[in-house]
Amino acid sequence: MGDARVPAPPRSALRLAETLIDERMREGIVGDLVESFTADVAARGLAAARRRFVWQAALGIARFPVRLGRSHSTGDDLMTGFLGDLAFGVRTLRRAPAYTILCAATLGIGVGAATAIFSVADPIIIRPLPYAQPDRAFIVWENDQAGARSNVGFATFADLRDGATDFSSTAALGGWQPVLNKDGTAEQLQGLRVSWTYFKTLGVQPARGADFTREDDAQGHNGVIILSDALWRTRFGGDTAVVGRFADIGGIQMRIAGIMPRDYDDVLSPGAQIWRVLGYDTSLPYACRSCRHLRMVARLAAAATSGAALAQIDAMSAHMIQDFPHDYPARGFQMVGLQAEATRGVRPALGALLAGVALLLIIAAVNVSGLQLARALRRDEEFSIRAALGAGSGRLTRQLVAEGLVLASVALVIGLVVAKVGLVELINRLPARVPRLSAVRLDYRAFGFAAVVTIASGLVLGLAPAWHARRRGLADSLRGGRRLAGAPHRLRGVLVIAEVAVAVTLLAGAGLLARSLALVLSVNPGFNVANVATAAIQVSGARYNDTMAVFAWQDQLLESVRRVPGVTSAAFVNQLPLGGGFDSYGIQAEDKPLANPELAPSGDRYTVSTDFLRTMGIGVVEGRDFTHADNAAAAAPVAIVSRSLAKQIWGEESPIGKRVHCGEPTRPWYTVIGVAGDIHHRGLDNGTTMQLYVPTHRWFFSDTGVDVVVRTAGDPEQVLGALRRAVLSPDPGTVITRLATMADVRSQSTAQRSLALTLFGCFAAIALLLAAAGLFGALAGAVAERGREIGLRTALGASPSDIINLVLRSGLGLAAAGVGLGLMITLAGAGTIRAMLFGVGSADLLTFAGAVIVMGIAAALASIIPAWRALRVDPIAALRSD
C-alpha cells in the first residue's frame, strides 16, 4: 500500500487553501498562523489525505502527486509541479487584472516596437548587400570646384574603365523612365541605362536568360533590356518564353535578354523595374567630358585596396586636367562604399529610430521590473504567511518565476501583434526610394532576442524582493509586517531614475526633431503652394519622335487643362520644384567670360510654358515675364534668371538685355528679359538654388515628360479628377505618374523628417507615461510601507503640508536625478540625430527646457495621489500596529 498514489485533489481544495490564506491576511493573523490554519482545515472534517492536499495547495503545489511514506519525487512529479506553478501563476495574475494588463501591455509594446524597427533597419543599413563581396564595390565621384562630389562624363568614365588597373570591373549608369506599351495600356517604369558590365560589377546575374554582352553595348545595337522579377510576373504573366522576345518600350521594339532574381533590389535605383544597355554614342555632344550625367560604379581587383585604387585614379585625374584643362573644375575623385552610398539618405533616420526604440525597450523592461518589485514588496506579508506554512525560499522563487513566465507569454502575444501592425505602418510611411525596402520582413530573430532580454531583465529584477526577503528571514518578516525594506526601496528608486532619464532623452530628441520640422515647414519655398494642383505625365511612341508633334501635344494639353472648371491659370514645366527631378547646367554670361567654363555657376534648367511663373506664384522682381510671342519660331531666344543667379554672375549690375548660354558653348545664346525670385528646388532644408527659365519651344530638344500645374479658385483637391481627364484628353495613352496638390508635394519632401518625428514622438509619449507610472508606483509603495513613520510624524505634530512636502520631495528628487542623467545621455548621443536637425543645435537649450518642464509636470502629477494617500494615514492605527 505504500506505493499507492493518492488521487489529485479537487479544485475545491486549492480554492479552500487560497481562501483561508486570504482570510488570515485580512485579519492580520501572523503570530498564531499555523495553529489557526490547522484548526480551520481540521474543522472542515476532511480526511487526512485531503488535509494534506490543502496544506500542499497552501504551499502553492497544486495537483502535486504524493507518494505516501516517501519523501522523494519522480520526474513526472517535477513536471506536474511545474505545471501547477504555472496554474497558480495564472490565478494569481487574474486576481490583479490592472497589474497584469499594465505589465503585459508595457512589455508587449516595447518588444513589438523594437522588433518592427529592427526588421526595417536590418536589411537596409545593417545586413550586407546580397551581392558578391559587396564590400569591394564602390561608387566613384568626381570632385567639383567646391570639393563636393559630382557625376562623371562618359569620356571620363571611359578613361577610368580602360586605365584603372586596380578595378576588376567598372560600369556607368544613368536614369531612365521608359513607357511600357502592352495590352493596350501604357505604364511608366522606373529603370536605368547601364553599361554592359553593370551587373557583373555589382556581383549579381540574371536568374533567367542572359546578362548584357559587349556586343549589346555597341552603338546602334542597344535595344536590349533586362526585366525585374516583379515586372516579369505582373506584366508578362511569369512566362519564361518571353526571354528572347521583344517588348514595346516607348514605341521601340526591344529584346528581352533576361530576368533578374526575385530577391534582387537595385540599391542604386530602388524600385527599378527595367534595365537597358547604354550603347553610348560618343559622336554626340552629350559624350563630352563636362557633360556629367552618369554615375560610375567600380569593383576592386583581387589584390587591390580602396586606398591604392583612389591614389591611382587621382593620379589619372592630374593627367586629365593637363590634357583637358577647361573640362575639369578640380582635381581628384571620391570613392564611397556601395552600401554606405545606398543608405546615405536613410541611415541617420533609421539609426536614430533604432536608438529610440532601444531606449523604449529598456524603459519597458525597467518599468515592468519596477512594477514587479513594488508588487512583490506589497506581497511581503503573503510570502511571510506562506513561509510560516512551510514553503521554503526555493518554493517561493519558483512560483515567482512561473508568474513571470505567464506574464511574459501574454506580453509576447501582444508584442507579436504590435510588431506586425507596426511593420506594415512603417513600410507604408517610408519613401518608396528607400533601398532594400522589398527585403523587409518581420524579423523573428529580433523578436526572440528582444523577448529574451526583456523577460530575463524582468525576472532578475522582479526576483530581487524574494532574495531580499530570504536575507531578512521569516522572523523579521512576521514581526516587521510592512516595514520598509531598505535595499528594494533603493533599487526601486534607481529604476525610477532610469525610467525618467530615458523618457527625458526621448522627449529631448522628439523636441529637437519637432523644432526642426517646424522650421523646415516655415521656410518660404519661393512660390505659393496654396490652391495649386499638379500632374506629372509622360507620353511615348513614334509620333513623338518629331519635335513639332511634341509641341502640338503640349499646346493641346494646355488648352484642355485650362477648360477645367475652377482653374484660373495653367502651365507646365519640365521639372517641378520639390518634385524630386534634377536638371542642372553650367550657365555662362557672354559679357563675363571664364577661362575655365567648368567653373561656370550651375543652375536648374526650367523649360516652361507661358504663365508658369504666375501660376506658381513666383514673382518677377525685374524685367518682364514670358509672353506667347516668345515661343514663336522667329522670335529671338529669351530667358529669365533667378535673383541669386543674376547676383552670382553680374553682382549689382542689371542682367536685363545681357546674354547667357546653358551647357555647351554651341548652345544658343539667350537674352535675359527678367529676374525672378529664388525658389527651393531640392528641398526646403537644402537652401535656394539658381534657376534659368526658357520657353518650351525655344529649348534645343522637346520634353515628352512634363509636370502640369494649375491654380484653382477653390480647394485644389476638388479638381484632381477633372484634371486627370483633361491631361488624358489629347492622348489617352498618356501616363500619369503623380496627381496631387502642391501642398502634398511639399509635405512629401519632408516625409522622412515627419516619419522620424512621428515615431520619436510616439516613443517619447509612451516613455513619459511609463516613467510617470513608475514614479507613481514607487511613491505609492513607499507611502504604504512608511505608513507607521507617516503616522508617527502626524502624531508628533507634522502638518498636512509637511506630509505632502515629504512625498513630493521624494518624487521630485527622483525625477530631478533622472532628468539630469537624461540630459547627459542626450548630449552624449546628440550625434545620432544631428544629421536630421535643421535650424537648431543638438544642445538646444529651449528644447531641453521644454523636455524638463514636461517631465516635471508629469512627475508632479504622478506624486499628487500618493501625497493625498499619505494625508489619509491614521496616526492612531499606525501607532497601535506596533
N, C-alpha and C positions, 0 to 999 in steps of 0.2 A: 504493500500500500504506500510505502514511502515514495515510490516513483510516480504515483498518481498525480495528475495535474488538476489543479483547481480551476474550474471554468473562469473565463474572463468576467470581471464584474459588470453588471449592467451600468448604463449611463447614469442611472439614478444614484449609484454610489459615488460617482465622481461629482455630480451636482451637489450631493449632500456634503461632501468634504469642502467644496468651494463655499457653500452657504455657511457652514459652521465657521470657517476661517473669516469670512466677511463679517459675520456677527461678532466674533471675538475682536476684530479690528475696530469695528464701530463702537463697541462697548469699552474699548481701551483696556481689555484684559490681557496683560502680558505676564505678570508675575506668576499667576496660577494657571497659565495657559494649558499646559499638558494635562493637569488634573481636570480642568473644566472641559477640555475637548474629549478626554477619555470618558468622562461622565456622560456627556451628550451622546457619544456614539453608543455607549452601553445602554442608555435609556431608550434607544431605538429598537432594542430587542433583537439585534442582528446576531446571526451565528458567528462563531469565532472566525471562520474563513472570510465572511463578509466584513467583519470588523477590520480584519487585516487589509482587505481591499480598500476600505475607506481611508485607513491610515496611509496606504500607498498612494491613493488619489490625492490626499492632502500633501504628500511629498512631491506631487507632480508626476507620478509614474503610472499614468492611466494605462489600463489594459496590459500591464506587465505580467506575463505568466509567472507564477511562483511554484517552485518545486518544494513541497512541504518537506522539512527536515534537511534541506540543502541550502548552502549559502552562496554557491557559485551560479553563474549564468552562462547559457549557451550563446552561440552566435545569433540564433533566432531570437533569443531573449533581448539581445542588444538592439537588433534591428527593430523589433516590436517596441522596445523602449524609446528608440529614436522617433519612430512614428508617433508614439504617444506624446513625446515632447513637442512635435510639430502640431499635433492636435491641440495640445494645451496652449501653444503659442497663438494659434488661430482664435481660440476662445478668449484669451487674454486681450488680444488686439481688438476683438469685436466689442469688448466691454469699454474700449476707449476709441470710439469711431473718429472723433475730431483729431486726435493724435495720429491715428493710423492714416487717415486721408492726407493730413498735412505732410507727414513724413514720406509717404509713398509718392505724392504729387511732387514734392520737392526733389526727391531723388530721380523720379521719372523725367521731369523737365530737364534737370541737369544732364543726365545720361543721354536723353534724346537729342537735346540741342548740341551736345558735344559730338555725338555720332553724325548728325546731319552736316555740321560744318566740316568735320574731318573728312566725310565722304566726298565733299566737294573739293576740298583743298588737296587731298591725297593725289588724285590723278593729274591735277593741274599744276601744282607747284612743288610737290614732294616726290612723287614717284618718277623715276627716269622715263624719258620718252620711249615709246615702243618701237624704236628704231635700232638698227645695228650700231653698237658703240656710239650712243648719242652724245657722249662727252667729247667726241672728236669732230663734231660738226659745228661750224661757226658761220655767223653772218659777217660779211666783210663790208665795211662802210668807208667811203672817202671822208676826209676832213674838209670842212668848208672854211671860209675865211675867219669865222669866229671859233674854230676848233670843234664845232659840233659835227655830228655825223651827217652824212649826205649819201643819197643813192649814187650809183655809178652809171656812166655811159657805156654803151656796148663796146666801143673801141677800148676803153679801159679794161673792161671785163675780158676782152679777147687777149690783151697783153698779159694779164694775170693768169688766165687759163693756159696760155702757151709757155709762159716763162717761170711761173712759181713752182719750183720742183718740190717744195715742202708740202704741197697739196696733192693728194692722190686723185682728187676729182673736184671739179668746180661746176657751178650751174648758175644761170641767170634766170630771173623771173620777173614778170610784170603782171599787173592787174588785168582782168578780162571779165566782162559781164555779157556773155552772149545770150541770144534768144533761141530757145529750142522750139521748133515748129513741128508738132506731132499730133496726129489725130484731130486736126482741125483747130487746135488750140496753140497759143504761144505762151511761153513761160521764160522769164528771165532767170538765168542761172548765175551762180557765184562760181567763178573759176580763175584759173591762172594760165598765162602763156609762159612756157618754160623751155629752156634748152634741153636737148635730148638726154643729158646726163643728170637731170634733176632728181629722179627717184633713186638713182644709183648713189648720188651724193648724200641724200638723206639716209640711205641704208634700208630702203623698202623696195618691194617689187609687186607688180600686179598679181592678184590671186588667179585671174583667168586671162587668157590671151597673152600678149607680149608687151614688153616695155617699148618706149620710143627707141629708134635707131638713129645712127648718124645720117643715114640717107633720108629719114623723115625730116631732119632738121635743115635740109637744103632749101635754099630759096626757091619758091615756086612749087615745092613739093610738101608743104607743111600742113596740108589738110588732114591731119591725123589727130585723133583725140583719145583720151582715156577717161572712163566714167567712174564715179564713186559707186560703191555698192548700193547706197540708198537710192541714188538716181536710177541705177540699173533696175532695181526691184520695183520702184514706184512708177516709172515712166516706160520701162521696157519689159515689165512683167517678169523679170528674173529669167528671161530667155537666154540661155547660153549661146544660142545660134546667132545672137546679134554681133558677136565678135567677128570682125572682118566685114560687116555690112556698113552701110552709110546712114548717116543721120543728117537732117536739115538743121543746120546751125546758122541762124541769121541769113537764110536764103542760100547758103553754100552747102553742098554735099560733102560731108567729112567722114572719113573712115574710122570706125571704132576699133582701136588696136587692142584694148584690154580693159579689165575691170579691177579696181583696187580692192583689197581685203575689206571685210565688213568692219573690222575694228580700226581701220586706218582713219586718222584725223590729221589733216594738214595743219600743223601748228603755225605755218607762215601765212595761211589764209583759212582761219577756222570756218568750218561750214562749206568749204569748197566742194563743188559737185562735179566739176569737169576740168580737164587739163588739155591744153593744145600745145603742140610743139612750136617753138618760137619761130624758126625759119626766117631769121633776120635778114632784111635786105640792106646790105651795107652801102648800097649806092644812093640811098635816100638820105635827106638831110637829118632825120632823127637818129642816124647812126653816128652822129658826131660825138666827140669826147665831152663836150659841155652839155649834151642832152642827157641829163641824169634822171632817167625814168625807170631804171632797173635796179633790182636788188640782187645781191650776189651771195651765194651760199657755197662753202668750201669744206672739204673733209681733209683732215691731216693725213699725210703719208705715215706709213707704219713706224718709222724711226723718228719722225719729226715731233717737235713740241710747238705749242702755240706761240711761245716767245720767239723761237727761231723763225717760225713762219712769218710772224709780224715784222721781224727785223728784215727778212728777205723782201717782202713786198714794200716796206718803207724804202729800202734801197732802190727798188724798181721805180718808186714814186719820184725819186730825185732825177732819174733819167727821163721820166715822162715830162717833168717840168722843164728840163733842159731842152728837150725836143719840141715841146708844145707849151711855151711859156704863157700864152694867152688863154689856155684852156683849163688851167688848174689854179684855183684861188689859194690853195695851201698845200703843204707837203704832208704825205703820210696817210695811213689808213687806220681804222679801228677794227678789232676783231671781238665779237661778242658771242659767247656760247649760245647754241641754238635754244636750249631750254630757258636760259636767262632772258633771251630776247623774246621768246614766245610768251613768257609770263610777266614781262616788264610792266604791262598795264594793270594787271590784276594782283600781282604779288603783294603790294602794300596793303590793299584792302583785305585780301584773304589772310595775310599774316596778322593783321590787326584783329580780324574776326576770330582767328584761332586763339590768339591771346585772350580775347574777351570771353570766349566760351570756356577756355581752360579755367579762368577765374570764376566763371559761373559754376562750373563743376565743383571747384574747390569749395565755394561758398555753400553749395547744396550739401556736400558731404559734411562740412563743418556744422551747418545748421542742424542737420539731422542728428549728428553726433551730440550736439548740444541738447537737442530735444530728448534724445535717449538718456543722456546724463541727468537732465532735470527730472525726467520721469522715474529713472531708477532711484534717485535720491528721495523722491516722494514715496517710492515703494519700499523705503528702508524698513518701515515697521512690518510690512508684509514679509520681507526677507527674514526679519528677526523672528516672526511667528513661525514661519516655515522651518527656520533653523531650530527653533525650540521643539518642533515636532519631529526633528531628527534628520532633516535634509542637510547634507554636507555642502561645503562650498563648491565642490565639483558639480554637484547636482544643480545648484542654482546657476552656475556658469553655463552648463549645457542647455538649460531652459532659456537663458538669455540668448544663447547662440541660435536656438530654434526660433525664438521670436524674431531675431534679426533676419534669418533665412526666409521666414514667411513674409516679413515686411519687404525684403529685397525682391522676392518673387512678384509681388504686386507692383512694386516700383518698376521692375524690368518690363512688365507688360505695358505700363503707361509710357515708359521710355521708348519702347519699340513703336508705339503709335505716334508719339511726338516726332521721332526720327523720320518715319515715313512721310508724315504730313509736312514736316519742316523741309525735308529734302525736295519735295515737289514744289513747294513755295519758293525755295532758293533757286532752283533751276529756272522757274518761270520768271524770276526777277533779274537773274543775271543777264548781262548783254549777250546777244547771240554770237558776237565775235570773240567770246572767251574761248581760248584754245582748250582742246580736250574735253569740252563740255559733254560731248556724246559719250564719253567714257565714264561719266559719273554714275555710280551705283551705290546703293546702301551698303556701307562697309560694315559687315558683321564682325570683323576683327576689331574695329574701333569700338563697336558697341560692346563686345565682350570685354575689351580692355577697360573701358570706362566703367562697366558694371563691376568688374573685379576690384578695381581701385576704390570705387565708391563703397561697395559692400565691405571690403576689408577695413577701410578707414572708419566706416560707421560702426562696425563690430568692435574694432580695437578700442575706439574711444568710448563706445557705449558700454563696454565691459569694465571700464575704469572704476565705476562705483562698486561693482562686485569685488574687484581686487581690493579697493579701499575698505569695504565692509569686512572682508576677510582679515585685514590687518587690524581693524578695530576690535574684532572679536564679538561674540554673541553677547557677553555680559554688558559691554558698553552699549550695544545696540538696544538691548532691552531696557537698560537703565536710562539711556540718553534720549530715547524717543526721537524727537525731531530736532535735536540739537544740530547746529551747523557743522557739517563736515568740512574742515578747512581745505584739504587738498582738492576734492571735487569742486568746491566753490572757486578756488583759484583757477582750476582747469576750465571751468565754465566761463570765467572772466576772460581767459586767454582766447577761448573760442569766439566770444562776442567781439573782442578786439579784432580778431582775424576777419570776421564777417564784415564788420564796419570798414576795415581797411580795403577789402575787395570791393565793397559797394562804392566807396569813395573813388577808387581807381576807375571803375566803370562809369560812374557819374561824371568824373572829370573828362574821360575820353569821349563820352557822348556829348558833353557840353562843348568840347573843342570841335567835334565834327558838326554839331548843330550851328555853332557860330560860323564855321567855315562855309557851310551850305547857305546860311542866311546871307553871308557876304557875297557869295557867288551869285545867288539869285538877285541880289540888289544891284549887280553890275549892269549898267546900261549897255545893251548889246550893240547900240548904234542904229537900231531900227525898231519899229513899233510892232510887237508881236500880237497886239490886241486886234481882233476882228480880221485875222488873216488865216486862210486855209491854203494848203499846198498839196500837190500831187506829183510824185516822181514817176515819169513814164519813159518808155523805151519802144521804138519801132525798129523793124528789121525787114529784110527782104531785098530782092533785086531792084525793085522800083526805087529804093532809097540810095542806090549807088550813084545816082545823078543828083548833084548839088541843088539844081533848080527844083527837083521834085521834093527835096527836103524843105527848101524854103516855102514851097507851095503848101506842104503839110503844116508847117509852123503857122502860116497865115490863116489856114482853115481852123487850126486848133484855137487860135486866139479869138476868132470870130465866134466859134461855138461856145467857148467859155464865157465870153462877155455877155452872151444872151441868157446866162443862168440867172434866174430871179434872185434878187438880193445882192448881186455882185455889183460893186460900184467901180472897180477898176481891176484889170487883169494883165499879167505879163508872164514871161518865162525867162529862165536863166539856165546856164549850163551847169552850175553848181550852187546849191542852196547854202546860205550861211548857217552854221551849226548843224548842217545836214550830214557831215562826215566825208564829203568829197573834197579832194585837193587837186588843184591845177595851177601850179606856180611857174613863173618865168622870170628870167633876168630882164630888167627894164632899164634901157639906156636912153639918155636925152641927147638930141643932136647937138645942142649947144654946150653940153658938158661931157665931152668925150673922155673915155677912160683908157689908160694904157693897157690895162688887162680887163677885157669885157667880163671875165669871170667875177670881178669884184662889183659888178652892177647890182644894185639892190633888187631883191626878189619880191614880186608882188603876185597876188592871186588874180588870175585872169578870169573875168566875167564877160561872157558874151550874153547880151541882154536884149530883150525886145523893148520897144518904146513903152514908157510908163512903169518900168521896173522900179526905179528909184522912188517914184511917187507911191506905188502900190506897197512897197516895203516900208515906207516912211523914212527913207534915207534922205537927209536934207542936202541940197546943193548950196554950198556956202559961198561959191564964187562962180561966175560964168553962168552957163545955162545947161538945161537937161537935153536929152536927145529928142529929136522930132522924127516924124515919119520920113521926112526928106533925107535924113542922114542915112537911111537904109537903101536909098536909090543907088543903082549900079554906077551912075555917072557922078555921084557925089564924092567929094574928097573924103578919105578916111579920117574919122574923128574919134576922140576918146575922152573919157572923164577919168581923172585920177583922184585918189583919196588924199585927204589933207596931210596925212603922215608921209605918203609917197612924195607929194609936192615939196614938203619941207626937207625930206631926205635928199632930194636931187637939187632943188633950187634955193633952199634956205628961205630967206624972206622975200625973194623975188616972186612975182606973179608968174604962174606957169601958162596962163591963157595965151594961146597963139603959138606956143612952142611945140616942138615935135619930139615924139618918142617912138621907139620900136620895142617889140616884145619878143624875146627869144633871139633867134639867129639874125645877124645883120642883114640877111637877104629878105627878111620880112618887111612888109610895107611900113612906112612912117605914118604915124597918126598925129593929127593936130589936136592939141588939148583944147577943149571948149568949156570945160567946167571942172570944179573941185568939189568932191562930195565928202561928207563926214566919214570918219573912221568907223569900222564895224569889227565885231568879234566874229571870226570865221571858224577857228579851230576849237573854240570852247570859251565859255565865259571866264574861265580861270587861266586862260593862256595869253591874255593881253590882245590888244588890237593888232591886226595885220594891215599890210598895204595892199590896195586894190587898184586894178586898172579895168575900166569898163569900156567895151567896144560894142557897137551894134551887131546883131546876129548875122546880118547879111554881109558884113564887111570883114569878117574873120576869114582866114585862109582855108578853113575847112568847116563843114556844117556838122552840127551836133544832132544825132538821132536819138539821144537821150537827154531830156531836159526836165527841169522842175517848174511846174506851173504854179504861180502864186496869184491869189485873188484876195482883194479886200472887200469885206462884206458890210452891209448896213447894220446887220444884227449879229446874232450868235453864229460864228463860222461852222460850228458843228451841224447846224441845220442845212447847210448847203453841200455837205460832203457827198450825199447820194446823188444830187443833181450834177455835181462837179465830175463824179465818176462817169456818168452817162455822157457828159459833154466832151470829155477827153477821148472817149471811145468813138464818138460820132464820126470824125474824119477817117478813122481806120479802126474797125472793130478788132483787128489783130494787135492793137496797142497793148503793151504790158504795163500794168500799174504796179510799181514796187513799193510805193508808200502813199497813203492818203490820210492826212492828219491836219490838225491845226498847227500854226507856228508855236502856240503855247505848248503843245505836246512835244514838238521838236525841241524846244528849249529845255523842257523837263527831261527828255530823253538824253540830252547832252550832259545832264548831271545825274544820270541814273546810278552810276557807280557810287557817287557820294551819298545819294539818297538811300541806297541799299545799306551801305555801311552804317549810316546814321540810324536807320530803322532797326537794324539788328543790335547795334550797340545800345540804342535806347531801350529796346526790349530787355536786353541783358541787365542794364542798369536798373530798370524798374523792378525786375524780379529780384535782383540782388538787394535793392533798397528794402523791399518788402521782407525778404528773408532776414536781413540784418535787424530790421525793426522787430520782427517776430522773435529772433534770437535774444535781443536785448530785453524784450518783454518777458520771455520765458525765464531768463536769468534773474531778473528783478522779482518776478512773481515767486520763483522758487526761493530766493533769498528772503523775501518777506515772510513766507511760510516757515522757513527754517529758523528765522530770527524772531519768531513771534514772542518768545519769552523776553528776549532783550528789548524789543519794542515796547512790550507791556511794562517791563520794569522801568524803562525811560519815562513812559507816560505816568506811571505811579509816582515817580520821583519828581514830577513837575514839568516834563517836557511839553511844550505847546504843540498844537497841530502843525504849525508852520515848521517847528523843529523836526517833527517826524517826516513831513513832506520833503524838507531840505535833505534829510538823511538819505531818502530813497533817490531823490533827483541827483544829489551829488554822486551817488554810486553809479547811476545810469549814465549821466552826462560825463562822468570821469572815464568810464569805459569807452563811451563814444568819442571823447576827445583823444584818447590814446589811439583808437582805431583811425580817426581822421588824420592824425599826424603820421601814422605808419602808411596810410593810403596815399597821402601826398608825396611821401618819399618814394613809394613804389611808382607812382605816376611819373615823377621826374626821372627816375632811373630808367623807365621803359618808354620815355617820350619818343624815342626814335622809331618805335613801332608804327605810329600813326603820323609821324612828321610829314611823310610824303603826301598824305591826304589832306593836309591843312592848307587853308588859303586865307591870307589876311590876318592870321593870328599865330602867335608863337606857341610852341609846345609847353611853355611855362606861363601861360596867360593868367594873370592874377585875377581878372574879372571872372573867368570861368572857374578857377579854383575856389574863389569866394562863393560863387553860386553853388558849387558842389558841397562846400562846407555848410552853407545855410540850409540846403535841402536836407542834408544828413542830420543837422542839428534839430530841425523841426521834427523829422521822423523820430529821432531819439527822445525828444521831449514828449511827443505823443505816446510813444511806447512806454514811457515812465509814469504817465499820469495814472493809469488804472492800478498798477502796483502801489503807487503812493496813496491812492484812495483806499486801497485794501489795508494798508498799514494803519490808517486812521481808525479802522474798524476793529482793530485788535483790542480785546477786552483785557485790561490790565489785571483785574481780579482773577479771571480764569487763567491767565498766564502765570500768576504767582502761585495759584493753587496747584498747577500742574507739576510744580517742583516739590 
